[in-house]
Every structure is written in structure tokens, then in C-alpha cells.
Amino acid sequence: MLARRKMRSRDLAPLVGITEQNISLLRCGKVKGVRFDTLARICEVLACQPGDLLEFVAGKT
């Protein structure tokens, strides 16, 4: 979604209110969860739905 919006992580982070490092961790899938309010802000800034950002992988916990 960042590429589609021609945006970089460093541009997104201050708009969402989290650090660029946390954006990077989210992008790489290295987090076990994300707060709903953070997800909502990301979706608002990128004008997308949560399903555009998330993928379910069976057996991965």
C-alpha cells in the first residue's frame, strides 16, 4: 500500500503516530499483534481497509 500511495515508511510514521522502526517491524511481519487504533490510523492515512494490509497464515502463531 505504501508503494501504491507513493509513500515511504518515514512519511507514514509521523502521520500514524508511531516510530519508523515500528512501521518497519509491521511491514516485515515481525510483530505478534497490532493495536486496533494503530491499524485504524494506518488505514485512514493510506485510504485502505485492514484486509488490504493483513494476511492470515495458517499455523503461524
N, C-alpha and C positions, 0 to 999 in steps of 0.2 A: 504494500500500500504506500510505503514511503516513496518508492520509485515512481509509482503511478501519479503521486501528488508532487513529484519533483522536489522532494523534501529530504533533508538529512536528519540523522538522529540528533545532532547538535541543535537543529532548528526545532525539532519536536519537543525535546526535553523541557525547555522553559515554558512552552505553551501548555504542557500537561502538568508541570509542577513536580517532576521527578528528575533525577540526575541522568546525564547522558550514559553513564555506566549502567544504570538500571534499565534504560531503554535497550542497551546492547545485550544485557542478560535476557531480557524478554525476547528479543529477536532471535537469539541463539537457542532458546528453549531451555536455559539453564536455571529456571525458577520452577518451583513446585506449585506456585499459585500466584494469582494476581488479585488485588482488591477490586471489587466491582466499581468503586468510584474512579479508580485509576483507569480501568478498562473503558468506562463511560467517557472519561475525558479524552482518551486516545481516539475513540470512535468519533467523538464530537469534532476534534481537530482535523481528523483525516476524512471526515464525512463518509463513514462506513458503518457497517454492522459488526458485532462481535464475531460472527461466523466468517467474516472476511479475514480475520486475524488469527483465529484459533483453529486447531486441527486436533481431532481425537485420535489417539494411537492406542489401540487395544493392548493390554498387558503392560503398559508403561505406567509405573507409579512413582 
